[in-house]
Amino acid sequence: MQYRPLGRTGLNVSALCLGTMTWGEQNSPEEAFEQMDYAVANGVNFFDTAEMYPIATRAETYGRTEEIIGDWLAARGGRDKLVLATKAVGRSSNFPYIRDGEPRLNRQNIRQAVDDSLKRLQTDYIDLYQLHWPERTTDRFGKLGFHAVADEETVPIEETLEALDEQVQAGKIRHIGLSNETAWGTMTFLKLAEAGKGPRVASVQNPYSLLNRSFETGLAEVALREDCGLLAYAPVAAGVLTGKYQGGRRPEGARLTLFPQNSRYMNPQADAAVAKYVALARAWDLDPAVMAHAYVFSRAFVTASIVGATRMEHLKLAFQGEQTTLPEELLESIEQIHAEHTYPCP
């Protein structure tokens, strides 16, 4: 297992970060325990979760994923050997059951969100506390291109950073990170930290895969020059890059079979790209999932790739990807496909 610096925190994290968003919905607590046991036994020291998990979200399961991790920590111990990351829900009208339906990135909400996560996780501190998405409107979740919203009322980034700083000073969180963020937002947080307005951002958790390389257009430079690396989520594009959905197939129990509304990686452009990536992997005698994972791990701006698996064989393929070095000729072929099918799934 490779270990990489988490920003300028002094912490080193495993390149493979264990994702958790299916625990409590698609995966039982017993299956989650099996994944955590296997991951730790094979060198993983980095777990990522969120207060809103599991996905798909609903009031009945809100916070269940954090509770499962907390139960595992209580049963297994070793909290000091792990880097534990979670996230606060941002502004949205989709969660009437979270903080009276008014989740915001202000002082009151962040304080409550941190306290509730600590209770569910059964821990005294969170190593990396992330903002799940910005307070303001941005080009996130399938959008490519920014369109301003006139007279939008948002919590200022400076106020959010000050609220996070209070939690750092209280010892409840150690470091902070962003998620689904832009280059402008990331640099604004970094400049405020340099001005003494709060803690420095250590990472940005955004989507990144062969089907969505939009991080490269602006944030990759920020990640490298500012030591604020990418925590890549959806490295196999919700399983689409494995090829299992090709030809309209919907395997029983698969994520997109159970939750067809998750259409981010399903469109004709993606289908065409996936067909070429799958064929390329097989031409090199690689499992398509292994190639997709290996590509993400190989990027210099990636701190860790967040791997969420519903089955142990999927997790084991990700570990293979972490140990696989793609030949230069294969990488050149990937670039050719990317030139033909650029950002099919932003």
Secondary structure, DSSP 8 states (H G I E B T S, - for coil): --EEE-TTSS-EEESEEEE-TTBTTTB-HHHHHHHHHHHHHTT--EEE--TT-SSS--GGGTTHHHHHHHHHHHHH--GGG-EEEEEE--S-SS-TTSGGG---SSHHHHHHHHHHHHHHHT-S-EEEEEESS-SS--S-SS--S----TT-----HHHHHHHHHHHHHTTSEEEEEEES--HHHHHHHHHHHHTTSS--EEEEEEE-BTTB-GGGGTHHHHHHHTT-EEEEE-TTTTTGGGTTTGGG---TT-HHHH-TT--TT-SHHHHHHHHHHHHHHHHTT--HHHHHHHHHHT-TTEEEEEE--SSHHHHHHHHHHHT----HHHHHHHHHHHHHS-SS--
